[in-house]
Amino acid sequence: MGLRATLEKPKVGILGGTGRMGSWFADLVKAYASEVFRVGRTTRITPAEIARECDVVVISVPIAQTVAIIKEVGPLVPEQGMLMDLTSIKKKPIEAMLRYSRAQIVGVHPLFGPAGPSDAGLRVAVCPGRGRDGLNWLTGILNDAGLAVTITSAEEHDQMMGLIQGVNHLSTLALGLCVSRSGLMLEELLSCSTRTFTKTLDRMRTMIEQPAWLFGSLLMDNPRALEFMDRYSKAAGDLIEISKEKDRASFERVFEELKAFFCSEESVSHTTTDRC
């Protein structure tokens, strides 16, 4: 029996299925599966058993553990099955899945928090690896859920995430350290805070309430993130130097450079608001 037939009502096994993202995916696919098995640290069923018995095997573990798990279970997934992952970095996991498994391969990155989507229109990046049946089955489910699917290569995905996640989280963490080391009390800051800064502090608090390893992996395990963090550091250094020198002409040129990028007719047409 080939994958096309088994995907009519496949057995789905999720390694890391008791975590928040794994649980989200289990809820998403249960209507399309004959059974959904969720494997966690305390469950009796083992990853090897899941890999042998299920038509679709999903890897939803921390980034640092992903390749090791793929190496362990990949050879056990039937050739007519599908192996996929839900991690935030795609190049290394897809390379590992292609190397250690003969099954169809898909890389998936839900572009929202692990609590899962509350509204249609949230984005999911999908990176094809091997085969079409599994890819079509998965994208059909995502489309049915009202999620916006972006098909991209693993290389392009990791490059974009280096900026979207790496630099974004770096800037939030750096601001948090600046605030915590400022000598000012949080209550004092809030008493004079603008709405924008209050929202920034709320976002910061939400971030640091999550596990440190999650954001550490996004900063350290994606080589493209390190590249963009270096660019961010240089950009910040340029602005600091301009401020030290009180170089208003250079500051104006920076604004013109930013306007040329963000406020061009083409750029505005791709954003949700037009404020330029």
Buried (B, 14 or more C-beta within 10 A) or exposed (E): EEBBEBBEEBBBBBBBBBBBBBBBBBEBBEEBBEEBBBBBEEEEEEBEBBBBBBBBBBBBBBBEBBBEBBBBBBEBBBEBBBBBBBBBBBBBBBBBBBEBBBBBBBBBBBBBBBEBBEEEEBBBBBBBBBBEBBBEBBBEBBEEBEBEBBEBBBEBBBBBBBBBBBBBBBEBBEBBEEBEEEEEEEEEBEEEBEEEBEEBBEEBEEBBEEEEEBBBBBBBBBBBBEBBBEEBEEEEEEEEEBEEEEEEEBBEEBEEEEEEEEEEEEBEEEEEEEEE
